[in-house]
Amino acid sequence: MPAQPGLRVRPIEPHDLDRVGVYLHRSLNDRLSPSAWAEALTPPWKIDSPNHGFMLLGDGGEVVGVNAAIYSSRVVRGERREFCNVAALCVDEAVRPHAVRLVRSILKQPGYHFTDLSPSGSVVELDRRLGFRPLPTSTTLLVNVPRPHLRYRLVTRPAAIAALLVGDEANLYDDHRSAAAARHLVITRGDESCYVIFRKDRRRGLPLFATILHVSNRDLFSAGLSAVTSHLLLRHRAVFTLVEERVAVVSAPLSRTLAQPRPKMFKSDELDAVDIDDLYSELTCVAW
């Protein structure tokens, strides 16, 4: 797409976040306030971000498009890797063809592995054209029902969770405990424990879903699944739970595999799908 006179693409700097938040509230999702959008683009973990994504400016300097980015630095396969999570792509209808300029501006940044964990509509095809690959997202839908769970204890108080976790899991909790969309619990049984990160989700506009983002002990999670789903129903008003197979393999009465799970994409010359998860992203930072 050739540059159109009067349209400029430039990085989103910290001083731009307020007006970017206003734009995303108005043009993408008004359930989040402008301040909530601005906060979501400043993740709680420590990271030296080059920007917060890129924005498209009109003739008068007004925001007419945004592609947010959330950065993180993580150890994968024993090496430090730099990630850029591409998030919240929104462009005014009149200049919609210029959305690709925003995405390309992000992808031109060297040294990053890229993820897009909530692409929708035509963005999926745009990602494919720009070299993204699909993640396997086979997803089980569980119906949450109240059940007794005497063999399992669920820990939900922040101080108690922090006291239980060690090593990498403790670091994950420290990084995500104040992320806007991330919610936390620990399943215990005897000396075993399983740290779970989940989020509340909407499907077809209904806030009735919980999505599991991280499981530290797959066997214990599967064994204590009914305790978790009962908790999600009674404490979080989630009627259904969604679990991707790459997070945990589960089965339960009334469960089914989604025919069309939501797509997720990544772009890397070094990493494979097995190296990518849902953390340090808009899934933990944006409570839509």
Secondary structure, 3 states (H helix, E strand, C coil): CCCCCCCEEEECCHHHHHHHHHHHHHHCCCCCCHHHHHHHCCCCCCCCCCCCEEEEECCCCCEEEEEEEEEEEEEECCEEEEEEEEEEEEECHHHHHHHHHHHHHHHCCCCCEEEECCCCCHHHHHHHHCCCEECCCCEEEEECCCCCCCCCEEECCHHHHHHHCCHHHHHHHHHHCCCCCCEEEEEEECCEEEEEEEEEEEECCEEEEEEEEEECCHHHHHHCHHHHHHHHHHHHCCCEEEEECCCCCCCCCCCEECCCCCCCEEECCCCCHHHCCCCCCHHHHCCC
